[in-house]
């Protein structure tokens, strides 16, 4: 690894170099060929202009409440009184977003080109995502109060982290967003859920190296093993290894290339590392380093795309690759890249001090204000933004069509021409809901003198739901389908685990994995992109995802208050092995706490059902699976009991409404 001015390289491991290094994918020859192209090569200028503009807008959102485009000399009075936001991850996010745009644009004229979604694990990097969304026209499309004009962009910059503006973390108000950006660890699982049964979609998922230390992310790296390339899309995971969390190094940031190769090869990926400074001399200028890493990232994204195409083509032609090794990119760029190198004699760029607000005292005259001024001016805003252009010529929804819009044409020409392919406008992220086809629940009820398990009756009903919705419904379970008496589902489907030769490539509708976190992430991604799911588990273990449910509730709460977002299916959980009837497990499985959490959720979202018998249980599950925008908790029972209510009595009760 090259030595960055602000970063001590990881200590080398004792792994055998020649053997382990062969695990890494080397793309040097492809990068050299791209550099050598005279025509049809890399749009280097477009990439650099896009990133300069996005980085400027991201930094300006954090610091400026006036003079947002530096159309006059910066004064202390232009700086916000309270500085909020996270700068450190922003340049890396803008870098990936730029290269994803370029990849889409390079293939946009081809037939059956996939749609791309962009998922940001480190959702605290909202300034970057918002900046890129403004540049592509998504902000203006969904929020006309921010037109693509000087006034609109300055108002947008001023409104960040202010009442009535955009929050400091990605949320449902953010175009293209698929998860609440506050609690780390869920991005990768949600990304994989978003492409299940969406064969023409690819989600680019940026995972922070701090986020990668979480338990949910550790298990979600296995998620590709549940993706059938014949029926589903793909994820390009990008580990953003910028080296630091809020206050210290990250685990992956302290690993050398060989250790990363062993770790992620073991997970089943093929890995390519893109590293700032590794392909240019140490004495090279910042610009030379910037140029070199653009070529490396461009060939890495194209390689990942082509590997996905190979895997999918094989599966869809009836010759699936056994245990395909999906592509993954490890990206080493400095934390706070392009920001101030030092402040008050201490390292900032490439260090933990860049994580949040790198110049917390910039609102007062002194060194930090001077650094802010020179930092913002270093992007050349006078080249990026045409502040004197008449607003009527600003290209409100399609900046690439206006050579003299507020944003210079060089900075927006890598954005896809087709608006519906811009990542903030992809239909699947906000308006792809289709109602579930459900049978008559009364066909799955039983006489009141017959003993029947509530869950067994539900299983018979769910089996029919699977039949009616072969590509729109899945059950996500932590190895408990049979235990929870839902095994009637296996009369019409099977499990879907691609590394198991007995269930691979067979279109199973049941996914079982002993990570409730990963299951919840899959369910969220699957549901938010228009489909339907069911999550049954034991009472004591559903609480593992309690905070994930609460974060999801925040997302749905804000989605319902965001007028351009469409409906999504309700999330339905079924609890068994409850406090009051322990079946066979005992004290270790007693924990009714999730009900308390549901009670604390917004009353228009949460629903708790305690059906007393099998007939009522079937009616309740039918009702929940047809619900929209709710979070449903159904308390179930596995052992046989007599039904108290006839179907007609149930239909007139609150349970069937």
matplotlib code that plots the C-alpha trace (Angstrom):
import matplotlib.pyplot as plt

x = [0.0, 1.3, 1.9, -0.7, 0.3, -2.2, -2.4, 0.1, -0.3, -1.6, 1.1, 1.9, 0.6, 2.6, 0.5, 2.4, 2.4, 2.7, -0.2, -2.6, -2.0, -3.2, -6.7, -6.9, -8.2, -5.6, -7.0, -3.7, -3.7, -7.3, -6.5, -3.4, -5.5, -8.1, -5.4, -4.0, -7.3, -7.3, -11.0, -13.9, -11.7, -12.5, -14.3, -11.8, -12.8, -16.5, -15.6, -13.4, -15.8, -18.7, -16.8, -15.5, -19.1, -20.5, -17.8, -18.2, -22.0, -21.5, -19.1, -21.1, -24.2, -22.3, -20.9, -22.8, -26.1, -25.4, -23.2, -23.5, -21.8, -19.0, -20.3, -18.7, -15.7, -16.6, -17.2, -17.7, -21.3, -21.9, -21.1, -23.9, -24.1, -24.4, -22.4, -23.9, -23.0, -20.4, -17.8, -15.4, -17.3, -18.7, -15.9, -15.8, -19.6, -19.4, -16.5, -18.6, -21.8, -19.8, -18.5, -21.8, -23.3, -20.5, -21.2, -24.9, -24.2, -21.7, -24.3, -27.5, -27.9, -27.7, -30.8, -32.0, -29.6, -30.3, -31.5, -29.2, -30.1, -27.6, -27.6, -25.5, -24.6, -23.0, -26.2, -24.6, -22.9, -26.2, -24.5, -22.8, -26.0, -28.0, -25.4, -25.4, -29.2, -29.4, -26.9, -28.9, -32.2, -33.8, -34.1, -35.8, -38.1, -39.5, -39.0, -39.8, -39.0, -35.4, -35.2, -31.9, -31.1, -28.7, -31.5, -32.6, -29.1, -28.2, -31.6, -30.8, -27.3, -28.7, -31.5, -29.3, -29.9, -32.2, -35.9, -37.9, -34.8, -33.1, -31.8, -28.2, -28.8, -30.3, -34.0, -37.3, -37.3, -34.2, -34.9, -33.6, -33.2, -34.1, -33.3, -33.0, -29.4, -29.0, -28.2, -25.3, -25.1, -28.2, -27.2, -25.8, -28.7, -31.3, -29.3, -29.6, -33.3, -33.9, -32.7, -34.5, -36.9, -35.8, -33.6, -33.1, -31.7, -28.3, -27.8, -24.5, -24.0, -21.4, -20.5, -18.4, -15.5, -16.8, -20.2, -18.5, -17.6, -21.3, -22.8, -25.6, -23.0, -20.8, -23.6, -24.9, -21.7, -23.1, -26.2, -25.1, -25.4, -29.1, -29.3, -30.4, -29.0, -31.7, -34.5, -32.9, -30.6, -27.3, -25.4, -22.0, -20.7, -18.1, -16.3, -15.2, -12.0, -11.1, -9.4, -11.2, -14.4, -15.2, -12.2, -10.0, -9.0, -11.4, -10.7, -10.6, -8.7, -5.9, -5.8, -3.4, -4.4, -3.6, -5.8, -8.7, -8.2, -8.4, -11.4, -13.6, -12.5, -13.7, -17.0, -17.2, -16.4, -13.8, -12.1, -10.5, -8.9, -9.0, -6.5, -5.7, -2.0, -1.2, -0.8, 1.1, 4.6, 4.7, 6.1, 3.1, 0.8, -2.6, -4.0, -1.9, -3.2, -6.8, -6.4, -4.8, -7.6, -10.3, -8.9, -8.7, -12.3, -13.6, -12.2, -13.2, -16.9, -16.9, -15.2, -17.9, -20.7, -19.3, -18.8, -22.4, -23.5, -21.5, -23.0, -26.5, -26.2, -25.0, -27.9, -30.5, -29.4, -29.9, -26.2, -25.7, -22.3, -21.9, -21.1, -20.5, -18.0, -19.7, -17.5, -16.7, -14.6, -12.5, -12.0, -9.2, -9.5, -8.5, -11.2, -12.2, -10.4, -10.0, -10.7, -8.2, -4.9, -4.3, -5.9, -4.1, -1.1, -3.1, -3.9, -7.4, -7.5, -7.0, -7.6, -10.5, -10.7, -12.3, -15.2, -17.8, -17.2, -13.4, -13.4, -15.7, -14.6, -14.9, -17.7, -15.2, -12.3, -9.1, -7.2, -10.2, -12.2, -9.2, -8.9, -12.6, -12.3, -9.3, -10.9, -14.1, -12.2, -10.0, -12.9, -13.2, -16.9, -16.6, -15.9, -18.5, -21.5, -22.8, -24.2, -25.2, -27.3, -31.0, -33.0, -35.3, -32.4, -31.3, -32.5, -34.8, -35.2, -32.5, -29.3, -27.4, -29.6, -28.5, -25.0, -25.4, -27.4, -26.5, -24.2, -21.5, -22.2, -18.8, -20.0, -23.3, -22.5, -21.8, -25.3, -27.6, -29.7, -32.7, -34.2, -35.8, -32.3, -30.9, -30.6, -32.8, -35.6, -35.7, -39.3, -38.4, -37.2, -40.5, -43.5, -43.3, -46.0, -48.4, -51.1, -50.7, -53.1, -54.7, -57.2, -60.4, -59.2, -62.5, -61.3, -58.6, -60.8, -61.8, -64.9, -65.0, -65.0, -61.8, -58.4, -56.0, -52.7, -53.1, -49.8, -50.7, -53.9, -51.9, -49.3, -52.1, -53.2, -49.7, -49.0, -51.8, -50.5, -47.1, -48.9, -50.7, -47.6, -44.7, -42.4, -43.8, -43.8, -41.2, -41.0, -37.9, -37.2, -34.3, -34.5, -38.0, -40.5, -41.0, -40.8, -43.4, -45.8, -45.6, -44.2, -47.4, -45.5, -43.1, -46.0, -45.7, -42.2, -38.8, -36.0, -33.7, -30.1, -27.9, -24.9, -27.0, -27.2, -30.6, -32.2, -30.1, -31.6, -35.1, -37.0, -37.7, -39.9, -38.5, -35.2, -33.9, -30.7, -29.8, -29.3, -32.4, -30.6, -30.0, -33.5, -34.9, -32.7, -33.8, -37.5, -37.1, -35.3, -37.8, -40.8, -39.6, -39.0, -42.6, -42.9, -44.4, -42.9, -43.6, -41.2, -42.1, -39.9, -39.9, -40.9, -37.6, -35.6, -37.6, -36.5, -33.0, -34.3, -36.2, -34.1, -34.2, -38.0, -37.9, -35.6, -37.8, -40.8, -39.0, -38.5, -42.2, -43.4, -41.5, -42.4, -46.1, -45.3, -43.5, -46.1, -44.1, -43.5, -46.1, -47.4, -45.5, -46.7, -47.1, -44.3, -45.8, -44.2, -45.6, -44.4, -44.6, -43.2, -44.7, -44.5, -48.0, -47.6, -44.0, -44.7, -41.5, -38.7, -39.2, -37.8, -35.0, -37.6, -39.7, -39.5, -42.7, -40.7, -41.3, -45.0, -43.8, -41.7, -44.6, -46.8, -44.3, -44.3, -46.4, -50.0, -50.9, -48.2, -48.1, -50.6, -50.6, -52.9, -53.6, -55.9, -57.3, -57.7, -56.9, -59.8, -59.0, -55.3, -55.9, -58.2, -55.6, -52.7, -54.8, -55.6, -52.0, -50.7, -53.1, -52.2, -50.2, -47.6, -48.2, -45.9, -47.9, -47.2, -49.2, -49.0, -49.3, -49.5, -48.2, -50.0, -53.5, -56.5, -60.2, -61.5, -63.7, -65.2, -66.8, -65.7, -68.8, -68.2, -64.6, -65.7, -67.9, -65.1, -62.4, -59.8, -61.1, -61.3]
y = [0.0, 3.5, 5.8, 8.6, 11.8, 11.3, 7.5, 4.9, 1.8, -1.4, -3.6, -6.4, -9.9, -13.1, -14.8, -16.3, -13.6, -15.5, -17.9, -15.4, -12.6, -14.9, -14.7, -11.0, -10.0, -8.0, -5.5, -3.5, -4.5, -3.4, 0.0, 0.4, -0.4, 2.2, 4.8, 4.1, 4.5, 7.5, 7.4, 6.0, 6.0, 7.2, 10.4, 11.6, 15.2, 14.3, 12.1, 14.7, 17.6, 15.6, 14.7, 18.3, 19.6, 16.9, 17.3, 21.1, 20.9, 18.3, 20.5, 23.6, 21.9, 21.3, 24.8, 27.5, 29.2, 32.1, 32.7, 29.0, 29.2, 31.7, 34.3, 36.8, 36.5, 34.2, 35.9, 34.5, 35.6, 33.1, 30.1, 28.3, 28.9, 25.2, 22.8, 19.4, 16.5, 13.9, 14.8, 11.9, 9.4, 11.9, 12.0, 8.2, 8.1, 10.7, 8.8, 5.6, 7.4, 9.1, 5.8, 4.1, 6.9, 6.3, 2.6, 3.1, 5.7, 3.4, 0.7, 2.7, 2.1, -1.7, -4.0, -5.3, -3.2, -3.5, -0.7, 0.3, 1.2, 2.8, 1.9, 3.8, 1.7, 4.8, 6.8, 9.6, 10.6, 12.3, 15.5, 13.4, 11.6, 14.7, 16.5, 13.8, 13.7, 17.4, 17.2, 14.5, 16.4, 14.0, 16.6, 19.1, 16.4, 15.4, 18.8, 21.6, 24.1, 23.4, 24.3, 23.8, 27.4, 29.6, 30.4, 26.8, 25.4, 28.0, 27.3, 23.6, 24.1, 26.4, 23.9, 21.0, 19.9, 22.8, 22.7, 21.9, 20.8, 17.5, 15.7, 14.8, 11.1, 9.4, 8.6, 8.1, 11.7, 11.0, 9.9, 6.4, 5.5, 2.0, 2.1, 4.5, 5.7, 6.1, 2.7, 1.1, -2.5, -3.1, -1.8, -5.0, -7.2, -4.7, -4.4, -8.2, -8.2, -5.4, -7.6, -10.8, -11.6, -8.6, -10.1, -6.8, -4.9, -4.3, -2.6, -0.9, -1.2, 0.9, -0.6, 1.5, -0.1, 0.8, -0.6, -3.8, -4.4, -4.9, -8.3, -7.8, -6.9, -9.9, -12.3, -10.4, -11.1, -14.6, -13.2, -13.9, -17.6, -17.1, -15.3, -17.4, -15.6, -17.1, -15.3, -12.4, -9.4, -8.8, -6.7, -5.0, -4.7, -2.0, -2.0, 1.6, 1.1, 4.7, 3.4, 5.1, 5.3, 8.3, 8.0, 5.1, 2.7, 0.2, -3.6, -3.8, -0.6, -2.2, -5.3, -5.6, -6.8, -10.4, -10.5, -8.9, -11.4, -14.3, -12.9, -12.1, -15.1, -17.2, -15.5, -16.6, -13.4, -12.6, -9.4, -6.5, -3.7, -0.1, 2.0, 5.7, 6.2, 2.6, 3.0, 6.3, 7.2, 8.4, 11.7, 12.2, 15.2, 14.9, 15.4, 12.5, 10.3, 11.4, 10.6, 7.2, 6.0, 7.1, 4.6, 1.8, 2.4, 2.5, -0.8, -2.3, -1.3, -2.6, -5.9, -6.3, -5.7, -8.2, -10.9, -10.4, -10.8, -14.0, -15.5, -14.5, -15.6, -19.1, -19.5, -18.2, -20.4, -23.5, -24.0, -22.4, -22.0, -24.0, -21.7, -18.6, -16.2, -12.8, -9.7, -7.4, -4.2, -3.1, 0.6, 2.3, 6.1, 8.7, 9.6, 13.2, 13.0, 16.5, 18.2, 20.1, 18.2, 19.6, 21.9, 23.4, 21.2, 18.0, 15.6, 15.7, 14.2, 10.4, 10.5, 10.1, 13.9, 14.1, 11.9, 14.5, 18.3, 18.7, 22.4, 22.8, 26.4, 27.7, 30.0, 32.4, 34.3, 32.3, 29.4, 27.2, 29.8, 30.5, 26.7, 26.5, 29.4, 27.9, 24.4, 25.5, 27.6, 24.7, 23.0, 26.0, 26.8, 29.5, 26.8, 24.4, 26.7, 29.4, 31.8, 34.5, 32.2, 33.2, 30.7, 29.9, 28.2, 26.0, 22.6, 21.9, 18.1, 17.3, 19.2, 17.3, 18.9, 22.4, 23.4, 26.6, 25.4, 26.3, 23.3, 23.2, 20.7, 19.0, 18.0, 16.4, 14.7, 11.3, 11.3, 8.9, 10.6, 8.5, 10.1, 6.8, 5.2, 7.9, 6.2, 8.7, 8.1, 4.3, 3.2, 0.2, 2.4, 4.3, 3.2, -0.5, -1.9, -4.5, -6.0, -9.6, -12.2, -14.0, -16.9, -16.8, -17.3, -19.1, -22.0, -22.7, -22.7, -25.7, -26.9, -25.7, -29.2, -30.1, -29.7, -27.9, -26.0, -22.3, -22.3, -25.4, -23.8, -20.7, -22.9, -24.3, -20.8, -19.5, -22.5, -21.2, -17.7, -19.0, -20.7, -17.6, -15.4, -17.4, -14.3, -11.8, -13.5, -15.1, -16.4, -15.4, -17.7, -18.5, -22.3, -22.5, -23.3, -26.9, -26.2, -23.4, -25.8, -23.9, -26.9, -27.1, -24.5, -27.3, -29.0, -26.2, -24.9, -25.5, -23.7, -21.4, -21.9, -21.7, -23.5, -26.5, -28.8, -30.0, -26.5, -24.6, -23.1, -24.4, -21.1, -21.9, -19.3, -20.1, -18.6, -19.9, -18.5, -18.3, -14.6, -12.7, -9.5, -10.6, -11.9, -8.6, -6.8, -9.0, -8.6, -4.8, -4.6, -7.1, -5.2, -1.6, -2.6, -3.7, -7.3, -9.1, -11.3, -13.1, -13.5, -16.2, -16.9, -17.7, -15.0, -14.8, -14.4, -11.9, -9.3, -9.6, -7.3, -5.0, -1.9, -2.8, -2.8, 0.5, 2.0, 0.6, 2.2, 5.6, 5.0, 4.2, 7.1, 9.5, 7.7, 8.2, 11.9, 12.1, 12.6, 11.2, 7.8, 5.1, 2.3, -0.7, -4.0, -4.4, -6.2, -9.2, -11.1, -14.2, -15.0, -18.5, -20.3, -17.6, -16.7, -18.1, -21.4, -22.5, -25.6, -27.5, -25.0, -23.4, -20.4, -19.8, -19.0, -16.6, -13.0, -11.0, -7.8, -7.2, -6.4, -3.5, -2.2, -2.4, -0.5, 2.3, 2.6, 5.2, 4.2, 4.5, 1.9, -0.8, -3.6, -6.3, -9.4, -12.1, -14.5, -17.1, -20.0, -21.4, -19.9, -16.4, -16.9, -17.6, -14.5, -12.3, -13.5, -12.9, -9.4, -8.7, -9.9, -7.6, -4.6, -1.6, 0.4, -1.4, -3.3, -6.3, -8.6, -11.8, -14.0, -17.6, -21.0, -24.3, -27.0, -28.2, -26.6, -26.4, -23.3, -20.9, -19.1, -20.3, -18.6, -16.5, -15.4, -14.5, -12.6, -10.3, -9.7, -7.2, -9.8, -10.1, -6.3]
z = [0.0, -0.8, 2.1, 2.2, 3.9, 6.7, 7.0, 8.3, 6.2, 7.8, 9.2, 6.7, 7.5, 7.7, 5.0, 2.1, -0.5, -3.7, -2.9, -1.4, -3.9, -6.6, -5.0, -6.0, -9.4, -11.2, -13.8, -14.5, -18.2, -18.6, -17.0, -19.2, -22.3, -21.3, -20.8, -24.2, -26.1, -28.4, -29.1, -27.0, -23.9, -20.4, -20.0, -17.4, -17.6, -17.0, -14.0, -12.4, -13.0, -11.6, -8.4, -8.0, -8.2, -5.9, -3.4, -3.4, -2.9, -0.1, 1.8, 1.2, 2.7, 5.9, 6.2, 4.3, 4.9, 2.5, -0.5, -1.3, -4.7, -3.6, -6.0, -3.7, -1.3, 1.7, 5.0, 8.5, 8.4, 5.5, 7.7, 9.5, 13.3, 13.9, 11.8, 11.2, 8.9, 8.2, 5.7, 5.9, 3.7, 1.2, -1.3, -1.5, -2.0, -4.8, -6.4, -6.5, -7.7, -10.5, -11.7, -11.5, -13.6, -16.1, -16.2, -16.8, -19.5, -21.3, -21.6, -21.9, -25.7, -25.3, -25.2, -21.9, -20.0, -16.2, -14.0, -11.2, -7.7, -5.2, -1.6, 1.0, 4.1, 5.7, 5.5, 7.5, 4.2, 3.2, 1.9, -0.8, -1.9, -1.8, -3.9, -6.6, -6.6, -7.1, -10.0, -11.8, -11.4, -8.9, -6.2, -8.5, -9.9, -6.5, -4.8, -7.2, -4.5, -5.3, -9.0, -10.9, -10.8, -8.7, -6.2, -6.1, -5.5, -2.9, -1.1, -1.3, 0.3, 3.0, 3.9, 4.8, 8.4, 8.9, 9.9, 6.8, 4.8, 4.4, 7.4, 8.1, 7.3, 4.3, 4.9, 3.0, 1.9, -0.1, -3.7, -4.4, -0.7, 0.5, 4.2, 7.1, 7.3, 11.0, 12.5, 10.7, 9.6, 7.5, 4.0, 2.5, 3.5, 2.2, -1.1, -1.6, -0.7, -3.3, -6.2, -5.3, -8.1, -10.0, -12.7, -14.5, -11.5, -10.0, -6.7, -6.0, -2.2, -0.6, 2.8, 5.2, 6.9, 10.3, 9.3, 8.2, 11.9, 12.8, 13.3, 10.7, 8.0, 9.0, 8.2, 5.2, 3.3, 2.8, 1.2, -2.4, -1.6, -1.6, -5.0, -7.9, -11.0, -13.2, -11.3, -9.5, -10.1, -8.5, -6.0, -6.5, -2.9, -2.5, 0.8, 1.4, 3.4, 4.3, 7.4, 10.3, 12.3, 14.5, 16.7, 15.7, 12.9, 11.5, 11.4, 7.7, 7.5, 9.5, 7.3, 4.4, 0.9, 1.6, 4.7, 2.8, 0.0, 2.4, 4.2, 1.3, -0.9, 2.0, 1.9, -1.7, -3.7, -6.2, -5.1, -6.8, -4.8, -6.0, -4.0, -4.2, -4.8, -5.5, -9.3, -9.3, -7.9, -4.3, -5.5, -7.8, -7.4, -5.9, -9.4, -10.8, -8.0, -8.7, -12.4, -11.8, -9.4, -11.9, -14.4, -11.8, -10.7, -14.2, -15.2, -11.8, -12.3, -15.9, -14.7, -12.0, -14.5, -17.0, -14.3, -13.3, -17.0, -17.3, -14.2, -15.1, -18.8, -17.7, -15.3, -17.7, -20.5, -18.3, -17.5, -14.1, -12.6, -9.5, -6.5, -8.7, -7.3, -7.5, -8.0, -5.1, -4.9, -1.9, -2.3, -0.4, -0.6, 2.1, 4.6, 3.9, 0.5, -1.1, 2.2, 4.4, 4.8, 8.3, 10.8, 13.8, 13.2, 13.3, 10.4, 9.0, 5.6, 5.8, 9.5, 12.0, 12.4, 8.9, 10.0, 10.9, 10.7, 10.0, 10.8, 13.8, 14.5, 10.9, 11.9, 13.6, 12.2, 12.4, 10.9, 10.4, 8.6, 6.3, 5.7, 4.9, 2.4, 0.6, 0.7, -1.0, -3.5, -4.4, -6.3, -8.6, -8.2, -10.8, -13.3, -12.0, -11.6, -13.9, -11.4, -13.9, -16.2, -16.4, -14.4, -17.3, -19.0, -16.1, -17.3, -14.4, -14.9, -17.4, -16.7, -19.4, -22.1, -21.2, -21.9, -20.0, -17.0, -13.4, -13.4, -16.1, -18.8, -18.2, -14.7, -15.8, -19.1, -17.5, -16.0, -17.9, -20.6, -19.8, -16.6, -15.5, -15.3, -13.0, -9.6, -7.8, -10.2, -10.7, -10.3, -8.1, -5.3, -4.8, -6.8, -7.7, -5.4, -6.8, -4.6, -3.5, -5.0, -2.0, -1.9, 0.2, 3.7, 4.5, 2.4, 5.0, 8.1, 10.2, 12.1, 15.7, 17.1, 15.3, 17.0, 14.7, 15.2, 14.5, 12.6, 10.6, 9.3, 8.5, 6.6, 4.4, 3.5, 2.9, 0.5, -1.7, -1.5, -2.8, -5.7, -6.6, -6.4, -7.7, -8.1, -5.7, -2.3, -0.1, 3.4, 5.4, 8.4, 10.8, 10.2, 11.8, 8.9, 10.0, 13.7, 13.3, 11.5, 8.2, 6.3, 4.2, 2.1, 1.0, -0.9, -3.5, -3.1, -1.4, 0.2, -1.8, -0.9, -3.9, -2.4, -1.5, -4.6, -3.5, -3.5, -6.0, -9.2, -8.4, -7.6, -4.0, -2.1, 1.3, 2.6, 5.8, 7.5, 11.1, 11.1, 12.0, 11.0, 7.5, 7.1, 8.2, 5.8, 2.9, 3.9, 3.9, 0.6, -1.0, 0.3, -0.4, -4.0, -4.5, -3.3, -0.2, 2.5, 5.8, 8.8, 11.3, 14.3, 18.0, 20.4, 22.1, 18.9, 16.9, 19.5, 17.9, 15.1, 17.4, 16.6, 12.9, 13.0, 14.8, 12.1, 9.4, 11.1, 10.9, 7.2, 6.6, 8.8, 6.7, 3.5, 4.3, 4.8, 1.5, -1.2, -4.2, -2.5, -3.3, -1.0, 0.1, 1.4, 5.2, 7.0, 8.8, 11.7, 13.3, 16.9, 18.3, 21.4, 23.5, 27.2, 27.9, 25.9, 25.7, 23.6, 24.5, 25.0, 28.5, 30.2, 27.7, 25.0, 27.0, 26.0, 25.2, 24.9, 21.1, 21.9, 24.0, 21.2, 18.8, 21.2, 21.2, 17.3, 15.6, 16.0, 12.3, 11.5, 14.1, 14.5, 17.1, 16.7, 19.2, 17.4, 19.8, 17.3, 13.9, 12.0, 13.4, 12.7, 9.0, 8.8, 10.5, 8.3, 5.2, 6.4, 7.2, 3.9, 2.1, 4.2, 3.0, 4.9, 8.2, 10.5, 11.7, 14.7, 14.9, 18.0, 17.0, 18.6, 17.3, 19.3, 18.3, 19.9, 19.1, 17.3, 19.3, 16.3, 13.1, 9.8, 9.8, 13.3, 12.5, 9.4, 11.5, 14.1, 14.1, 13.1, 9.5, 8.9]

ax = plt.figure().add_subplot(projection="3d")
ax.plot(x, y, z, "-o")
ax.set_aspect("equal")
plt.show()
